[in-house]
Amino acid sequence: MTRRLLAALPLGCATLLLAAAGAPFYWPLGLAVVALGSVLVPWRASLTTFGALLWMVASAAVPVLWVRNTTTEPAPGLSAAIFFSSIAAVRLFFQGALFGRSFDRALVIFACVAEGIGVRSAAYPYGVVALAASVLVDLGGGLEALRSWARIPRAATSVVVLGALLATFASLSLPVLDRATNRRFQALFAGRMARTSFTPHVRLDQSGFIRTNEDIVLRMHGADADYLRGAVFDYFDGTYWSTSTRGPAGPPGAATSARTEVESVEATQWLFAPRASRIVGDTGWQADALGALRPVASGVKHWAFAPSTHEDDAPTELDRSVPAALAPKLIALALEWTVGASDDRARAQALVRHLHEDFVYTLDRPATPRGHSVLLDFLLVHREGHCEFFASAFVALARALGIPARLVAGYRVVEHNGFGGYAVVRAKHAHAWGEAYVPVASDPTRSAFEVFDPTPAAPTLAESSDRSVAAFFDYLWTSLVAFYDAAAATPERTVPVLGGAALVALAVRALRNRRRRGRKVEDDVDAPPGAFVQFEARLAKEGFVRDGAETLESLAERLELGGREPLSRAIRRYARARYGVREVSELDLARALEPGGE
């Protein structure tokens, strides 16, 4: 019972962390029931290697099927955590340790690390400490390792060291695990279901549920910015937005000193930046006539932008066009919504206000009946949709009033890392909005394109300053990467520092060796270790008191005659371990004295 309890203890900690990570209640409940059953059920399945592998594959398939069929997006790392936990749970019923017990502990640790990717619970650090303690107890010979007063300082030190090692491992491996496994797990689990992300095209005939995507795509340092433009569209056929072929953009204006550094997680063909910005630094770039920025090279991961004094090009007739089949209803609705508005700015603001107040944001857009206009169905029937519907409706209605307008797809900047102070842009922050050519607020005699966001408050775009465990790991990872990049970029500084550190380490080691050679240490080789002293005390309670002159072999024979075969075998294992040719630790001796040891 005790050994089964110790084997299930780490999984119990992982189950609690799974609950703290926001998993649906039936997952931690089911894993807890499995872990409890492994303790209470006395038998273990004796399986062949193929049979064990088959059971492991079956247990892994359960979370795969669940995530593929659920309508909610699991938190980052949760799918991988459930995957590892399910395999660890079914392995509790194996009699043979396929791949060894270290494999079981590794599964649980990987599950807990995966949970840490997106967990936002304050209980997570305490759960990690509990996991470290449970793994230590499992490794250190059971509860007796913590009950011994003589070994409590050592056990406490081991807990602290193990916890520090786990924390260091987690901080270094979380971003790597996220990139290498979590997104692949989600791709495997979620199948072909659409997920929030930036795409250089907008079409309104795609219905169905869209999952939110927590993957980080950009990190930004420096001056604050919002509404990062990607693709800009000016032609609309009623369903599909595209970019017309125009001449090249005018010469860029001078950049200001408010610089923002952008790091893309993956190479991109778009240089995301606010409107009226220019790329500064060494990145080669070009702009089209609508102001969309693209790199000259095939793909970049680093660039910087700054606001510029560039004047917008004048709008064209295409910026005022609406599909002829939709024009009558669009004009009527636009006039109804803008009654009393004095100028184009006021009319554009009235359109935004109606879309904010009278419509509902959703990622589960119902299908439009065949033969009906998707845009008119959104405006007049269902009145619900995601940002592409709201942006399309605003631009089409503004054009129906004669206001030049365009649709823009890019990202909002709404999240900041609470530890590093930098902005984090995730795939779920992909957004679409409108730009309308209206009188400038400070100078009504002059007009310019201006951002108008008609989408109501969306859960994916809520402002946040993240100070979760995942945010700390992301900050630590980015700091390590920046430190490495700086070191690699300045070898003339890095190499002397590393060489000096190596010399100091060698000097300290030489000094310690010299002190050890000069110090005479007398070890009492006959003094029994603490584990054997405790073992003798346990035997004395059972009536087997060992005489000081009695040999271990004689004690083992006496225990065997007294019907204590497990204790007799433990004594013989201990004698072979202590007096054998191989050097062993006190922990090995303690394990040899366990009645059920090997």
C-alpha positions in Angstrom: 0.0 0.0 0.0 2.8 2.4 1.0 4.7 1.9 -2.2 1.6 2.3 -4.3 0.8 5.5 -2.5 4.2 6.9 -3.1 4.0 6.0 -6.8 0.7 7.8 -7.1 1.7 10.9 -5.0 3.4 12.8 -7.8 0.4 12.3 -10.1 -1.8 13.6 -7.4 0.2 16.8 -7.3 -0.1 17.0 -11.1 -3.8 16.5 -10.8 -4.2 19.4 -8.4 -2.1 21.6 -10.7 -4.3 20.6 -13.6 -7.3 21.9 -11.6 -5.5 25.1 -10.9 -4.7 25.5 -14.6 -8.4 25.8 -15.4 -8.9 22.3 -16.9 -12.6 21.1 -17.1 -13.5 19.5 -13.8 -13.9 16.0 -15.2 -10.2 15.8 -16.1 -8.7 16.3 -12.7 -11.6 14.4 -11.2 -11.0 11.4 -13.5 -7.2 11.4 -13.0 -7.8 11.6 -9.2 -10.1 8.6 -9.3 -7.5 6.6 -11.4 -4.7 7.5 -9.0 -6.8 6.5 -6.0 -7.8 3.3 -7.7 -4.2 2.5 -8.3 -3.6 2.7 -4.5 -6.6 0.7 -3.4 -6.6 -2.0 -6.0 -3.9 -4.6 -4.8 -3.2 -6.2 -8.2 -1.0 -4.9 -11.1 -1.4 -5.9 -14.7 1.5 -8.1 -16.0 1.7 -7.0 -19.6 4.0 -7.7 -22.5 5.9 -4.8 -24.0 3.5 -4.6 -26.9 0.5 -4.7 -24.5 1.9 -1.9 -22.3 2.6 0.3 -25.4 -1.0 -0.4 -26.6 -2.4 0.8 -23.3 -0.2 3.9 -23.4 -1.4 4.8 -26.9 -5.0 4.2 -25.8 -4.6 6.5 -22.8 -3.0 9.2 -25.0 -5.8 8.9 -27.6 -8.4 10.0 -25.0 -7.3 13.6 -24.6 -6.6 13.8 -28.3 -10.2 12.9 -29.1 -11.6 15.2 -26.4 -9.7 18.3 -27.6 -10.6 17.6 -31.3 -14.3 17.5 -30.4 -14.6 20.3 -27.8 -15.9 23.7 -28.8 -13.7 25.6 -26.4 -10.0 26.4 -26.8 -7.9 24.7 -24.1 -5.5 27.0 -22.3 -1.9 27.0 -23.6 -0.1 23.9 -22.4 -3.3 22.2 -21.1 -3.6 19.8 -24.0 0.0 18.6 -23.5 -0.5 18.4 -19.7 -3.5 16.2 -20.1 -1.7 14.1 -22.7 1.2 13.4 -20.3 -1.0 13.0 -17.2 -3.2 10.4 -19.0 -0.2 8.2 -19.9 1.2 8.5 -16.4 -2.2 7.5 -14.9 -2.6 4.4 -16.9 1.0 3.4 -16.2 0.2 3.2 -12.5 -1.5 -0.2 -13.2 1.6 -1.8 -14.8 3.4 -4.4 -12.8 6.6 -4.1 -14.8 8.2 -0.7 -15.0 8.3 -0.2 -18.8 11.1 2.3 -19.5 11.8 2.5 -15.8 10.2 4.5 -12.9 12.2 7.5 -14.0 10.0 7.6 -17.1 6.9 7.9 -14.8 8.3 10.8 -12.9 9.4 12.5 -16.1 5.9 12.2 -17.5 4.5 13.9 -14.4 7.1 16.7 -14.4 6.5 17.4 -18.1 2.8 17.6 -17.4 3.3 20.1 -14.7 5.7 22.1 -16.8 3.2 22.1 -19.7 0.5 23.4 -17.3 2.8 26.3 -16.3 2.8 27.6 -19.9 -0.6 29.2 -19.5 -1.7 28.8 -15.9 -2.8 32.0 -14.2 -3.4 30.6 -10.7 -1.5 31.8 -7.6 -1.5 28.2 -6.5 0.9 27.1 -9.1 4.2 27.9 -7.3 3.0 26.1 -4.2 1.9 23.1 -6.3 5.4 22.9 -7.8 6.9 22.8 -4.3 4.5 20.0 -3.4 5.5 18.2 -6.5 9.2 18.5 -5.6 8.5 17.2 -2.1 6.5 14.2 -3.4 9.1 13.3 -6.0 11.8 13.6 -3.2 9.8 11.3 -0.9 9.3 8.8 -3.8 13.0 8.9 -4.6 14.3 9.0 -1.0 13.0 5.8 0.4 9.5 6.7 1.5 8.0 8.6 4.4 10.7 7.3 6.8 13.2 9.6 5.0 11.2 12.6 6.3 10.3 11.2 9.7 13.9 10.8 10.8 14.9 13.8 12.9 18.6 13.2 12.0 17.8 13.5 8.3 15.3 16.4 8.4 17.9 19.1 7.5 19.2 17.1 4.6 15.7 16.3 3.4 14.7 20.0 3.6 17.8 21.0 1.7 17.0 18.4 -0.9 13.5 19.7 -1.3 14.8 23.3 -1.8 17.5 22.1 -4.2 15.1 19.9 -6.2 12.5 22.8 -6.3 15.2 25.2 -7.6 16.3 22.7 -10.2 12.7 22.2 -11.3 12.1 25.9 -11.5 15.2 26.4 -13.5 14.4 23.6 -15.8 10.8 24.9 -16.2 11.9 28.5 -16.9 14.3 27.3 -19.6 12.1 24.7 -21.2 8.7 26.3 -21.1 9.2 28.5 -24.2 11.0 25.6 -26.0 8.2 23.2 -25.0 5.6 25.7 -26.2 7.2 26.0 -29.6 8.3 22.4 -30.0 5.3 20.5 -28.7 2.3 22.5 -27.5 1.4 24.1 -30.8 1.9 20.7 -32.6 -0.3 19.1 -30.0 -3.0 21.7 -30.6 -2.6 21.2 -34.3 -3.0 17.5 -33.9 -5.9 17.8 -31.5 -7.8 20.7 -33.1 -7.7 19.3 -36.6 -8.7 21.8 -39.3 -10.9 24.0 -37.1 -10.2 27.7 -37.7 -8.2 29.6 -35.2 -7.7 33.3 -34.6 -4.7 34.6 -36.4 -3.6 37.3 -38.9 -4.3 36.4 -42.5 -3.7 38.7 -45.6 -7.2 38.1 -46.9 -10.7 38.8 -45.6 -13.8 37.0 -46.8 -17.2 36.9 -45.1 -18.6 33.6 -46.4 -16.8 31.4 -43.8 -19.1 30.5 -41.0 -18.6 28.3 -38.0 -16.7 28.4 -34.7 -13.2 30.0 -34.5 -10.9 29.0 -31.7 -8.9 31.5 -29.8 -5.1 31.1 -30.3 -2.8 32.0 -27.4 0.5 31.7 -29.4 2.8 34.7 -29.0 3.6 36.2 -32.4 5.3 39.5 -31.6 7.1 41.2 -28.7 7.6 44.9 -28.7 10.0 47.1 -26.7 10.1 50.9 -26.6 7.4 53.5 -27.3 3.8 52.3 -26.9 1.8 51.6 -30.1 -1.5 50.1 -31.0 -3.4 49.1 -34.2 -0.5 47.5 -36.0 -1.4 47.5 -39.7 -0.7 44.5 -41.9 -2.7 44.2 -45.0 -4.9 47.1 -46.3 -7.9 46.4 -48.6 -9.8 48.9 -50.8 -11.9 46.7 -53.2 -15.0 44.9 -52.0 -17.3 42.7 -54.0 -19.8 42.1 -51.2 -18.1 39.0 -49.8 -14.3 39.2 -50.5 -11.9 42.0 -49.8 -8.8 42.5 -52.0 -6.2 45.1 -52.7 -6.3 47.0 -56.0 -3.2 47.5 -58.2 -2.1 51.1 -57.7 1.1 52.9 -58.3 3.9 52.9 -55.6 3.6 54.9 -52.5 4.9 58.4 -52.2 8.3 59.2 -50.6 8.3 58.4 -46.9 8.5 61.3 -44.4 11.0 61.9 -41.7 10.8 59.6 -38.7 10.5 60.9 -35.2 12.6 59.7 -32.2 9.7 57.6 -30.6 11.2 54.2 -31.7 9.6 50.8 -31.1 11.6 47.6 -31.5 9.6 44.5 -32.7 10.6 40.9 -32.5 8.6 38.4 -34.4 8.6 34.8 -33.2 8.6 33.5 -36.8 9.9 35.1 -40.0 7.1 37.2 -41.5 6.3 38.8 -44.9 4.7 41.8 -43.2 6.2 44.6 -41.2 3.4 45.4 -38.7 3.4 49.0 -37.6 0.8 51.8 -37.0 -0.4 53.9 -39.9 1.8 56.9 -40.8 4.9 55.0 -39.5 8.2 54.2 -41.3 10.7 51.4 -40.7 14.0 52.6 -39.1 17.3 50.8 -38.8 18.9 48.3 -41.1 15.8 46.4 -42.3 15.1 46.9 -46.0 11.4 47.7 -46.6 8.9 49.0 -49.1 5.4 50.4 -48.9 2.5 50.0 -51.3 0.1 52.8 -52.3 -2.2 52.0 -49.3 0.7 52.2 -46.8 1.1 48.5 -46.1 4.8 47.8 -45.2 6.7 44.7 -46.5 10.3 43.6 -46.1 12.6 43.6 -49.1 14.1 40.3 -48.0 12.1 37.1 -48.1 11.3 37.2 -44.4 12.5 39.0 -41.3 12.1 38.6 -37.5 13.4 41.9 -36.2 12.5 45.5 -37.2 11.8 48.9 -35.7 9.3 51.6 -36.5 8.8 55.2 -35.6 6.0 57.7 -36.5 6.7 59.8 -39.5 5.5 63.0 -41.1 4.4 61.3 -44.3 1.2 62.7 -45.7 -1.6 60.3 -46.9 -2.2 59.9 -50.6 -5.6 61.3 -51.7 -8.4 58.8 -51.8 -9.7 57.4 -55.1 -13.1 56.5 -56.4 -12.4 52.9 -55.4 -12.4 54.1 -51.8 -16.0 55.2 -52.2 -17.3 52.2 -54.2 -19.9 49.7 -52.9 -21.4 46.7 -54.7 -24.3 47.9 -56.8 -26.6 45.1 -55.5 -26.1 46.2 -51.9 -26.0 49.9 -52.4 -29.8 50.8 -51.9 -30.1 49.0 -48.5 -26.7 50.2 -47.4 -27.5 53.8 -48.2 -30.9 53.6 -46.5 -29.4 52.1 -43.3 -26.4 54.5 -43.3 -28.7 57.6 -43.6 -31.0 56.2 -40.8 -28.0 55.8 -38.4 -26.5 59.2 -39.1 -29.5 61.5 -38.8 -28.3 64.8 -37.3 -24.6 64.3 -37.9 -23.0 67.5 -39.1 -19.9 66.3 -41.0 -18.1 63.1 -42.2 -16.3 62.7 -38.9 -19.6 62.8 -36.9 -21.2 60.4 -39.4 -18.4 57.9 -39.1 -18.6 58.2 -35.3 -22.4 57.5 -35.5 -21.8 54.4 -37.5 -19.3 53.1 -35.0 -21.7 53.9 -32.1 -24.5 51.9 -33.7 -22.3 48.9 -34.3 -21.0 49.0 -30.7 -24.4 49.3 -29.1 -26.8 47.3 -31.3 -24.6 44.3 -32.4 -23.0 41.3 -30.6 -19.4 40.1 -30.9 -19.0 36.3 -31.4 -16.5 33.8 -32.8 -19.4 31.4 -33.6 -20.9 32.9 -36.7 -24.0 31.2 -38.0 -24.2 30.3 -41.7 -25.9 32.7 -44.1 -28.8 31.2 -46.1 -27.9 30.3 -49.7 -28.5 33.2 -52.1 -28.5 35.9 -49.4 -25.9 38.6 -49.0 -23.6 37.8 -46.0 -23.1 41.5 -45.2 -26.8 42.3 -45.3 -27.6 39.2 -43.2 -25.2 40.5 -40.6 -26.6 44.0 -40.6 -30.3 43.3 -40.9 -30.9 39.7 -39.5 -28.4 38.1 -37.2 -26.5 41.2 -36.0 -23.6 39.1 -34.6 -20.2 38.3 -35.9 -16.5 38.8 -35.4 -14.2 41.8 -36.2 -14.1 41.2 -40.0 -17.9 41.6 -40.2 -17.9 44.8 -38.1 -15.0 46.3 -40.1 -16.7 45.4 -43.4 -20.0 46.8 -42.3 -18.4 50.1 -41.2 -16.4 50.6 -44.4 -19.4 49.7 -46.6 -21.7 52.0 -44.8 -19.2 54.9 -44.8 -18.7 54.5 -48.5 -22.5 54.5 -49.0 -22.4 58.0 -47.4 -19.6 59.0 -49.8 -16.9 58.8 -47.1 -13.7 57.3 -48.5 -12.8 54.2 -46.3 -10.6 51.1 -46.3 -10.4 47.9 -44.4 -7.2 47.0 -42.5 -6.2 43.6 -41.0 -3.4 43.5 -38.4 -3.0 43.2 -34.7 -4.1 45.2 -31.6 -1.6 45.7 -28.8 -3.5 45.1 -25.5 -1.2 43.0 -23.4 2.0 43.9 -21.5 4.3 41.6 -19.6 4.1 42.7 -16.0 7.7 41.7 -15.3 9.6 43.0 -18.3 7.3 45.9 -19.2 7.3 44.9 -22.9 4.2 44.4 -25.1 3.1 40.9 -26.1 1.0 40.3 -29.2 -0.7 36.9 -29.5 -2.4 35.3 -32.4 -5.7 35.9 -30.7 -5.0 39.7 -30.9 -5.4 39.6 -34.7 -8.0 42.2 -35.6 -9.7 44.0 -38.5 -10.8 47.7 -38.4 -11.6 50.6 -40.7 -9.9 53.7 -41.8 -12.0 56.6 -43.0 -11.0 59.9 -44.7 -12.6 62.5 -42.4 -11.8 66.1 -41.3 -8.9 66.2 -38.8 -10.1 67.0 -35.3 -7.5 69.7 -34.7 -7.9 71.3 -38.2 -11.4 70.7 -39.8 -10.2 72.4 -43.0 -7.9 69.4 -43.7 -8.9 65.7 -44.1 -6.9 62.5 -43.6 -7.4 58.8 -43.1 -8.1 58.0 -39.4 -8.6 54.7 -37.5 -12.2 53.7 -36.6 -12.8 50.5 -34.7 -16.4 49.5 -34.9 -16.0 46.1 -33.1 -17.6 46.0 -29.6 -15.5 44.9 -26.6 -14.1 41.5 -27.5 -12.8 39.1 -24.8 -9.7 38.4 -26.8 -8.8 42.1 -26.9 -9.2 42.9 -23.2 -6.4 45.1 -21.8 -4.1 43.2 -19.4 -0.8 43.5 -17.6 0.1 39.9 -17.2 2.0 38.9 -14.0 1.3 35.2 -14.2 3.8 32.3 -13.9 3.8 32.1 -17.7 4.6 35.8 -18.0 7.5 35.4 -15.7 8.9 32.5 -17.7 8.5 34.4 -20.9 10.3 37.4 -19.4 13.1 35.1 -18.1 13.4 33.4 -21.5 13.5 36.6 -23.5 16.1 38.0 -21.0 18.3 34.9 -21.5 18.0 35.2 -25.3 18.9 38.9 -25.2 21.9 38.2 -23.0 23.1 35.4 -25.3 22.6 37.6 -28.4 24.5 40.5 -26.7 27.3 38.1 -25.7 27.6 36.7 -29.2 27.6 40.1 -30.8 30.5 41.3 -28.6 33.0 38.4 -28.5 35.8 40.9 -27.6 34.1 41.4 -24.3 32.5 37.9 -23.8 35.7 35.8 -24.3 37.8 37.6 -21.7 35.0 37.4 -19.1 34.5 33.7 -19.7 38.2 33.1 -19.6 38.5 35.0 -16.3 35.6 33.0 -14.8 37.3 29.8 -15.9 40.6 30.8 -14.3 38.8 31.7 -11.0 37.0 28.4 -11.0 40.3 26.5 -11.6 42.0 28.5 -8.8 39.2 27.8 -6.3 39.3 24.1 -7.2 43.1 23.9 -6.8 42.8 25.6 -3.4 40.1 23.2 -2.2 42.2 20.2 -3.3 45.2 21.5 -1.5 43.2 22.0 1.7 41.8 18.5 1.4 45.3 17.0 1.0 46.6 19.0 4.0 43.7 18.0 6.2 43.8 14.6 7.9 40.3 13.1 8.1 39.7 10.2 10.3 36.6 8.3 9.3 35.1 5.8 11.6 34.4 3.0 9.1 32.9 0.8 11.7 30.2 3.2 12.7 26.9 2.0 11.2 25.0 4.5 9.1 21.8 6.1 10.4 19.5 3.9 8.3 20.9 0.8 9.9 20.5 2.3 13.4 16.9 2.9 12.7 16.5 -0.6 11.3 17.9 -2.1 14.5 15.5 0.0 16.6 12.6 -1.3 14.5 13.8 -4.9 15.0 14.1 -4.3 18.8 10.5 -3.3 18.9 9.6 -6.6 17.3 11.7 -8.6 19.8 14.9 -9.1 17.8 17.7 -7.4 19.8 21.1 -7.7 18.2 24.1 -8.4 20.3 27.1 -6.1 19.6 29.2 -9.1 18.7 26.5 -10.7 16.5 27.4 -10.8 12.8 24.9 -9.6 10.1 24.7 -13.2 8.7 23.8 -14.6 12.1 21.2 -11.9 12.6 19.7 -12.7 9.1 19.6 -16.5 10.0 17.8 -15.7 13.3 15.3 -13.5 11.5 14.6 -16.3 9.0 14.1 -18.9 11.7 11.7 -16.5 13.4 9.5 -16.2 10.3 10.8 -12.8 9.2 12.0 -13.7 5.7 11.6 -10.2 4.2 13.7 -8.7 7.0 16.3 -11.5 6.6 16.6 -10.7 2.9 16.9 -7.0 3.7 19.9 -7.7 6.1 21.7 -9.8 3.4 21.1 -7.1 0.8 22.5 -4.5 3.2 25.6 -6.6 3.9 26.3 -7.1 0.2 25.8 -3.3 -0.4 28.0 -2.1 2.4 30.8 -4.5 2.3 30.9 -5.1 -1.4 33.5 -3.8 -3.8 31.2 -1.1 -5.2 31.0 2.2 -3.4 27.5 3.0 -2.3 25.7 6.0 -0.7 23.7 6.0 2.5 20.6 6.3 0.4 21.5 3.0 -1.4 21.9 1.4 2.0 18.5 2.7 3.2 16.9 1.3 0.1 18.6 -2.1 0.6 17.0 -2.3 4.1 13.5 -1.8 2.8 11.6 -5.1 3.2 10.2 -4.8 -0.3 13.4 -3.5 -1.9 15.3 -5.1 -4.7 
